[in-house]
Amino acid sequence: MHVDPRVRRWLTGSRSDPSVRARYLTEVEGRGPNDSVVRRAVRLIGRQGWAASLLERQLPDGQWASPGTSALEIMRPRFASTHWIAIVLADLGMTRSDRRIQKTAEILLKWRRGVLRAKDAEQCINGNATRTLIRFGYLDDPVVQASIDWILRSQKADGGWTCFHRSRSGSLDGWESLAALAEIPESSRNDSVRRAIEAGAEFYLKRSLFRAGPKPYAPWFRIHYPNHFYYDTLVGLRILTRLGYGSDDRLGPALKWLRSKRAKDGTWALDGVHPATDVEDGVYVFRQPVFPLMLESLHYPSQWATVEALSVLRRVAAS
């Protein structure tokens, strides 16, 4: 797959974020983790760039915004507290090899242990927390394994998931559960996980990743980051191509949309920040303060959106 040399320099040069640099080298160029250039980039994650900036605001106990380990303290204020920051740090490539992440992971594991006993939390939150902890390196922890079992039990008959148990059918917005299963290495997937992944992938492919409801839903056709628990078509493409469905013809409409978003200079931009409060149907209603998190400016070339899109296209080309 051809990438403009100027775009490559922008994504791998000294001014690129090290998380982006490592992703480009591994996911677009296909370099292995022991490649010397990859290792240099990985070593800088958490020391420079976006992850380092987020970690500067970490409290001594491993929290953000509110000290303590209750659900309210971990989740609020929305997008500025521990749960939300941890999701982003995991996406950026931070792992338990860093003591700061160990502190945060210990808090998340304690929180999830209590939630599993209560069994009354949102499945989207469970999916995000499970995906985050797997990426941090805690796949084998009993809490994470129990959370995976919960994901398997909560899958709907149509193959999808939804945030709340009361729904009998899945929703494209319930993407977090499939994303969590996608983080389990192939060698660690049992038959139940494989069946759930196959049914979940089919749920999205039948809908071309964005065809649900009586009319097109505007936020699904915008590129956002962080996504937290909001879905868009690029999120769907990332999950499905990571799971090995890059050659499925039903990705065609979503890939056409992705290519249409590419600027003439070969980059992609972020279109919006979550929550998308401009949605006409007023679906977003918040009773507590909300603090959207932004790593890059909107409507300008985005390193994150560009490496995300190029990674998708590379997996499609290789499938």
C-alpha positions as CSV (number, residue, x, y, z in Angstrom):
1,M,0.0,0.0,0.0
2,H,1.5,3.3,-1.1
3,V,1.8,6.1,1.5
4,D,2.9,9.6,0.5
5,P,6.5,10.1,1.8
6,R,5.5,13.4,3.3
7,V,2.7,11.7,5.3
8,R,5.1,9.0,6.4
9,R,7.6,11.6,7.7
10,W,4.8,13.4,9.5
11,L,3.7,10.2,11.2
12,T,7.2,8.8,12.1
13,G,9.4,11.9,12.5
14,S,10.6,13.5,15.7
15,R,7.5,15.7,15.9
16,S,5.0,12.8,15.7
17,D,3.5,11.4,18.9
18,P,5.4,8.2,19.9
19,S,2.1,6.3,20.1
20,V,1.3,7.2,16.5
21,R,4.9,6.4,15.4
22,A,4.8,2.9,17.0
23,R,1.4,2.2,15.5
24,Y,2.4,3.3,12.0
25,L,5.6,1.2,12.1
26,T,3.8,-1.9,13.3
27,E,0.3,-1.7,11.8
28,V,1.1,0.1,8.5
29,E,4.6,-1.0,7.7
30,G,4.3,-4.4,9.4
31,R,7.4,-4.2,11.6
32,G,7.8,-6.5,14.5
33,P,8.0,-5.5,18.2
34,N,11.7,-6.2,18.3
35,D,12.5,-3.8,15.5
36,S,14.9,-1.2,16.8
37,V,12.9,1.7,15.5
38,V,9.7,0.3,17.0
39,R,11.4,-0.2,20.3
40,R,12.6,3.3,20.4
41,A,9.2,4.7,19.7
42,V,7.6,2.4,22.4
43,R,10.1,3.5,25.0
44,L,9.0,7.1,24.5
45,I,5.3,6.4,25.1
46,G,4.4,7.8,28.5
47,R,7.6,9.9,28.5
48,Q,6.7,12.3,25.7
49,G,3.5,13.2,23.8
50,W,-0.1,12.6,24.6
51,A,0.3,9.8,27.1
52,A,2.9,11.7,29.1
53,S,0.6,14.8,29.2
54,L,-2.3,12.7,30.6
55,L,0.0,11.0,33.2
56,E,1.2,14.4,34.4
57,R,-2.3,14.9,35.8
58,Q,-2.4,11.5,37.5
59,L,-3.0,11.7,41.3
60,P,-0.5,9.8,43.6
61,D,-2.9,6.9,44.2
62,G,-3.3,6.3,40.4
63,Q,-6.6,8.2,40.0
64,W,-7.5,11.2,37.9
65,A,-9.9,14.1,39.0
66,S,-11.3,12.4,42.1
67,P,-9.3,10.3,44.6
68,G,-11.1,7.2,45.8
69,T,-12.3,3.9,44.3
70,S,-16.1,4.1,44.3
71,A,-17.9,3.9,41.0
72,L,-18.8,7.6,41.1
73,E,-15.1,8.6,41.7
74,I,-13.8,6.4,38.9
75,M,-16.5,7.4,36.4
76,R,-17.1,11.1,37.2
77,P,-16.6,13.7,36.0
78,R,-17.3,12.1,32.7
79,F,-14.4,11.9,30.4
80,A,-12.0,13.5,32.9
81,S,-11.8,10.8,35.5
82,T,-10.0,7.5,35.9
83,H,-12.1,5.1,33.7
84,W,-12.0,7.4,30.7
85,I,-8.4,8.4,30.9
86,A,-7.4,4.7,31.3
87,I,-9.2,3.9,28.0
88,V,-7.1,6.4,26.2
89,L,-3.8,5.4,27.8
90,A,-4.5,1.8,26.7
91,D,-5.2,2.9,23.2
92,L,-2.0,4.9,23.2
93,G,0.0,1.8,24.0
94,M,0.6,2.1,27.8
95,T,1.0,-1.3,29.7
96,R,1.6,-2.7,33.1
97,S,5.3,-2.4,32.5
98,D,4.9,1.2,33.8
99,R,4.3,1.5,37.5
100,R,1.8,4.4,37.0
101,I,-0.4,2.0,34.9
102,Q,-0.1,-0.7,37.6
103,K,-1.6,1.7,40.1
104,T,-4.5,2.6,37.9
105,A,-5.1,-1.1,36.9
106,E,-5.2,-2.1,40.5
107,I,-8.0,0.4,41.1
108,L,-9.9,-0.7,38.0
109,L,-9.7,-4.3,39.0
110,K,-11.0,-3.6,42.5
111,W,-13.9,-1.6,40.9
112,R,-14.7,-4.4,38.4
113,R,-14.6,-7.0,41.1
114,G,-17.4,-5.2,43.0
115,V,-19.4,-4.7,39.8
116,L,-19.2,-8.4,38.9
117,R,-20.8,-9.2,42.3
118,A,-23.5,-6.7,41.7
119,K,-24.1,-7.7,38.1
120,D,-26.1,-4.5,37.3
121,A,-23.7,-2.3,35.4
122,E,-23.8,-1.3,31.8
123,Q,-22.3,-3.8,29.3
124,C,-20.7,-1.0,27.3
125,I,-18.7,0.1,30.4
126,N,-17.8,-3.5,31.1
127,G,-16.6,-3.9,27.5
128,N,-14.5,-0.8,27.7
129,A,-13.0,-1.7,31.0
130,T,-12.2,-5.3,29.9
131,R,-10.6,-4.1,26.6
132,T,-8.5,-1.5,28.6
133,L,-7.3,-4.1,31.1
134,I,-6.4,-6.6,28.4
135,R,-4.4,-4.0,26.6
136,F,-2.7,-3.1,29.8
137,G,-1.6,-6.7,30.1
138,Y,-4.1,-8.2,32.6
139,L,-5.8,-10.8,30.3
140,D,-5.1,-13.7,32.8
141,D,-6.4,-11.8,35.9
142,P,-9.5,-13.6,37.3
143,V,-11.5,-10.3,37.2
144,V,-10.8,-9.9,33.5
145,Q,-11.7,-13.5,32.8
146,A,-15.0,-13.1,34.7
147,S,-15.7,-10.0,32.7
148,I,-15.1,-11.8,29.4
149,D,-17.5,-14.5,30.6
150,W,-20.1,-11.8,31.3
151,I,-19.6,-10.5,27.8
152,L,-20.3,-14.0,26.4
153,R,-23.4,-14.4,28.5
154,S,-24.8,-11.0,27.5
155,Q,-24.6,-11.5,23.7
156,K,-28.0,-11.2,22.1
157,A,-29.6,-13.8,19.9
158,D,-28.9,-11.7,16.8
159,G,-25.2,-11.6,17.6
160,G,-25.0,-8.1,18.9
161,W,-24.7,-6.5,22.3
162,T,-26.4,-3.5,24.0
163,C,-25.4,-1.4,26.9
164,F,-28.4,-2.3,29.0
165,H,-29.8,-5.8,29.7
166,R,-33.4,-4.9,29.0
167,S,-33.0,-4.9,25.2
168,R,-33.6,-8.1,23.4
169,S,-31.6,-7.2,20.3
170,G,-28.1,-5.8,19.7
171,S,-27.2,-2.3,18.7
172,L,-24.3,-1.0,16.7
173,D,-23.6,1.3,19.6
174,G,-22.9,-1.8,21.7
175,W,-19.5,-2.2,20.0
176,E,-17.4,-2.3,23.2
177,S,-18.0,-6.0,23.9
178,L,-16.8,-7.1,20.4
179,A,-13.8,-4.7,20.7
180,A,-12.9,-6.4,24.0
181,L,-13.0,-9.9,22.5
182,A,-10.9,-8.6,19.6
183,E,-8.1,-7.9,22.0
184,I,-7.8,-11.5,23.1
185,P,-4.9,-13.1,21.1
186,E,-6.0,-15.8,18.8
187,S,-4.0,-18.4,20.8
188,S,-5.9,-17.5,23.9
189,R,-9.4,-17.7,22.5
190,N,-11.5,-20.7,23.4
191,D,-14.4,-22.0,21.3
192,S,-16.9,-19.8,23.2
193,V,-15.0,-16.7,22.4
194,R,-14.5,-17.7,18.8
195,R,-18.2,-18.3,18.3
196,A,-19.1,-15.0,20.0
197,I,-16.7,-13.2,17.7
198,E,-18.1,-14.8,14.6
199,A,-21.7,-14.0,15.6
200,G,-20.7,-10.4,16.6
201,A,-18.9,-9.8,13.3
202,E,-21.8,-11.1,11.3
203,F,-24.1,-8.7,13.2
204,Y,-22.0,-5.7,12.0
205,L,-21.4,-7.0,8.5
206,K,-25.1,-7.6,7.9
207,R,-25.6,-3.9,8.6
208,S,-22.6,-2.8,6.5
209,L,-21.3,-1.2,9.8
210,F,-23.7,1.7,9.7
211,R,-27.1,0.7,8.3
212,A,-29.4,0.6,11.3
213,G,-32.6,2.5,12.0
214,P,-34.9,4.4,9.6
215,K,-32.4,7.0,8.5
216,P,-28.6,7.6,8.5
217,Y,-27.3,8.6,12.0
218,A,-25.0,11.6,11.5
219,P,-22.4,10.9,14.3
220,W,-21.6,7.5,12.8
221,F,-20.3,9.3,9.7
222,R,-17.9,11.5,11.6
223,I,-14.4,10.6,12.8
224,H,-13.9,11.1,16.5
225,Y,-11.2,10.4,19.1
226,P,-11.4,9.5,21.9
227,N,-14.5,7.4,21.3
228,H,-15.0,6.3,24.9
229,F,-18.4,4.6,24.5
230,Y,-19.5,6.3,21.2
231,Y,-19.6,4.4,17.9
232,D,-18.6,5.6,14.5
233,T,-17.9,3.8,11.2
234,L,-14.1,4.0,11.7
235,V,-14.6,2.2,15.0
236,G,-16.4,-0.6,13.2
237,L,-13.8,-0.8,10.5
238,R,-11.0,-1.0,13.1
239,I,-12.7,-3.9,14.9
240,L,-13.7,-5.9,11.9
241,T,-10.4,-5.6,10.1
242,R,-8.4,-6.5,13.3
243,L,-10.6,-9.6,13.5
244,G,-9.6,-10.6,10.0
245,Y,-12.7,-9.6,8.0
246,G,-10.9,-7.2,5.7
247,S,-11.7,-9.2,2.6
248,D,-15.5,-9.3,3.3
249,D,-17.3,-7.5,0.5
250,R,-19.8,-6.1,3.0
251,L,-17.2,-3.7,4.2
252,G,-17.3,-2.0,0.8
253,P,-19.7,0.8,1.7
254,A,-17.8,1.6,4.9
255,L,-14.5,1.6,3.1
256,K,-15.9,3.8,0.4
257,W,-16.9,6.3,3.1
258,L,-13.4,6.1,4.7
259,R,-11.6,6.8,1.4
260,S,-13.9,9.7,0.8
261,K,-12.8,11.3,4.0
262,R,-9.2,11.4,2.9
263,A,-7.9,14.8,2.1
264,K,-5.9,15.7,-1.0
265,D,-2.7,15.7,1.0
266,G,-3.3,12.0,2.1
267,T,-4.4,12.7,5.6
268,W,-7.6,12.4,7.6
269,A,-9.1,14.9,10.1
270,L,-11.1,14.6,13.3
271,D,-14.7,15.8,12.6
272,G,-16.0,16.0,16.1
273,V,-15.6,15.6,19.8
274,H,-17.8,13.5,21.9
275,P,-20.5,13.9,23.1
276,A,-22.0,15.1,19.9
277,T,-24.5,17.4,21.5
278,D,-25.6,18.8,18.2
279,V,-27.6,15.7,17.2
280,E,-31.1,16.8,16.3
281,D,-33.0,14.1,18.1
282,G,-31.5,15.2,21.5
283,V,-30.3,11.7,22.3
284,Y,-27.5,13.0,24.5
285,V,-28.8,14.1,27.9
286,F,-26.3,14.7,30.8
287,R,-27.2,15.3,34.4
288,Q,-23.6,15.8,35.5
289,P,-20.8,17.9,34.2
290,V,-19.1,16.6,31.1
291,F,-15.5,17.4,30.1
292,P,-14.7,16.3,26.5
293,L,-11.1,15.1,26.1
294,M,-9.2,16.2,23.0
295,L,-5.8,15.2,21.9
296,E,-5.8,17.1,18.6
297,S,-7.6,20.0,17.0
298,L,-10.7,19.4,14.9
299,H,-10.8,19.8,11.1
300,Y,-7.0,19.8,10.7
301,P,-4.8,16.9,9.7
302,S,-4.9,14.4,12.5
303,Q,-2.1,12.0,13.2
304,W,-4.4,9.7,15.2
305,A,-7.2,9.6,12.5
306,T,-4.6,9.2,9.8
307,V,-2.7,6.3,11.3
308,E,-6.1,4.7,12.2
309,A,-7.3,4.9,8.7
310,L,-4.0,3.7,7.1
311,S,-4.0,0.8,9.5
312,V,-7.5,-0.2,8.4
313,L,-6.6,0.1,4.7
314,R,-3.3,-1.9,5.1
315,R,-5.2,-4.8,6.8
316,V,-7.7,-4.7,3.9
317,A,-4.9,-4.8,1.3
318,A,-3.2,-7.7,3.1
319,S,-6.4,-9.8,3.4
